[in-house]
Amino acid sequence: MPKPIDCRFAFGLLLLLALGASQPLYAQGRLAIIIDDIGYNLALGQRTADLSGDFTLAILPFTPHGTELAERAHQRGKEIMLHAPMSNRHQYPLGPGGLVTGMQRAEFLAVLRQSLSNIPYIKGVNNHMGSQLTEQAEPMRWLMEELKNRHLYFVDSRTSAQTQALLMAEYINLPSRRRDVFLDDERTPAAIKSQLVRALTQAQQQGSAIAIGHPYPETLAQLEQLRLLLLQHQIQLVSASQLMSPAQSRSDKGTQTGLVRAAALACQAPPMGLWPQTWAPVDPFADLGISGW
């Protein structure tokens, strides 16, 4: 007669299996984490590409290491987005590939297409800065129409409370979504972990959520330990494309004050620490007669 299985042994075995899994056994929600501003710093970009899990990397066009890092990330199973620079109310420099207020449609699309061609494996686009341009419906319509023609998705980073980007995407039924949480407005381990917990909680409550962070050493250190938090909250980490659906209409739950604060702090110009020491900028649009600077 077989011996009965010790309940404590069975529980311990299940716990070990759960801790060894990359995803929770029974997910109560899904979370996508997008890491912006990839391309200027090779070491931090490599560290981001090497993260364990389905992270999504948003790469700035025409950066010194953008193409190389896209290749590395793709080889490691990461999803790639174009992090499209857009004009902002603070007049921060955009670098090459910038989409700016006042462009005519032909110039706007020429710059956008050059940027899309510069980064391989692109599945979607989100805005870098853009507190000015995303408030303008017409250029946002041009953007969304081009993305739909290419079967790409769009994530609105929401650097302005008055953004028209998601509305235009929904209007033409483009797969799209808005950012729910910024992870690293405050670059301390405690603050970043608190924002991660906030994102996980929103994923539990809503069924899914999107968080955006940057390749800061403090952020990467927290993401390298993310697996335990995912298991504790029973949340599955997924690529951004898995959370897209046409015509998403989700109510904004943040206060106006919170959105304005996010617009002021989040995803501005690439932090100076991410710029290489000896990189001399080259304008890739010079031969086309289109300046991206």
Buried (B, 14 or more C-beta within 10 A) or exposed (E): EEEEEEEEEEEEEEEEEBEEEEBBEEBBBBBBBBBBBBBBBBEBBBBBBBBEBBBBBBBBBBBBBBBBBBBBBBEEEBBBBBBBBBBBBEEBEBBBBBBBEEBEEEBBBBBBEBBBEBBEBBBBBBBBBBBBBBBBEEBBBBBBBBBBEEEBBBBBBBBBBEBBBBBBBBBBEBBBBBBBBBBBBEBEEEBBBEBBBBBBBBBBEEEBBBBBBBBBEBBBEBBEEBBEBBBEBBBBBBBBBBBBEEEBEEEEEBEEEEBBBBBEEBBBBBBEEBBEEEEEEEBBBEEEEBEBE
